[in-house]
Amino acid sequence: MGERLSVPDREEPKREIDILEVERDTNGSVLKIEARAGNVFFVFRKSGDKLMETSRFTEGQTHDPDTTRIPKNLYQKLLNQANAIFNERKVE
């Protein structure tokens, strides 16, 4: 008889972009955003009144430009989401 293949449990579909953490100061302003786009992780920090990308790496902590490259449209979506979070002020 043939080999029997097991079907893995259904996994949640991976989203293109995940906002992993948002760090805010006591006034509710965003200081840092950690996000994932595809298999690349990004760290954005506040620089004056702008949000700047300060770090980019893969799960294995690789900073190699070839492994941390993502499609331009995906990066633009990530920037749009990060800027939307950066521009909103959370009041608790």
N, C-alpha and C positions, 0 to 999 in steps of 0.2 A: 504494500500500500504506500501511497505517497506521504510525504511529510506533512504534518498538520501545522498550520500557521496560526498563531494566536493573534487576535486583534487587540491592540492596546486600548486601554480606556480612553474615552474621548477627552482630549485636552482642551482647555480654553484656548480659543484662537489667540495668538500673540498679536497685540496691538502694535501698530507701527511706532507709536510714540507713547512713552509712559513718563509722567512727571513723578519722580521717586520721592523727592523731599523738597520742601520750601522752608527756608530759614528766614525768620522775620525779626526785626528789632522790637523794642518795647512799644514803639509807635505804630507797629503794624506794617512798616515798610519792608520790602523784600531785600534781604542781604545776599542770599545765595539760593540757587535753584539747581537741583541735581535731576538729570533726566536721562532717558535711554531712547535712542532712535535706532531701530534695527538691532544690531548687536554691539552698538557703540554707545558708551556712556559719556555724558557731557556735564560739566560744571560751569554754571554762569554765576558771576558775581556783580554786585552793584559797583559801578565806577562813575562817580559823580551822579548825573541824572540818567545814565545809560546802563544797560545790561551788557556785560562783556563775557565772551566765552573765555574761560581761564584754563580749562583742562578738557582733554578728550582722550579716551582710552577704551580698550576692549575688556571683556571679562577677565582675561589673563593679564591684565594691567599693561598691555602692550600699547606703546605710544607711537608705533610705526605709522607713518602717513599712509602707507599702502593698506594697512588693515583697519584704519580708522576713517577711511573715506566712505561717505554715504552719498546717495543721489541728491542733487541740488534741490529738487522739489521736496524731498523728505526733510532736508535741513531747513528749508524755508518754512515748512509746517511747524517744525520744532521751534524755530525762532519766533514765529507768530504766537504759539502757545506760551512760550517763556515770557515774551513781551506783554502778553495779555495779563499774565499773573503778576509780572513786575509792576504794571501800571495800575492794578487794582490795589486798594488799601483794605486790609482786613481789620475790622474794628471788633474787639471782643468786649 
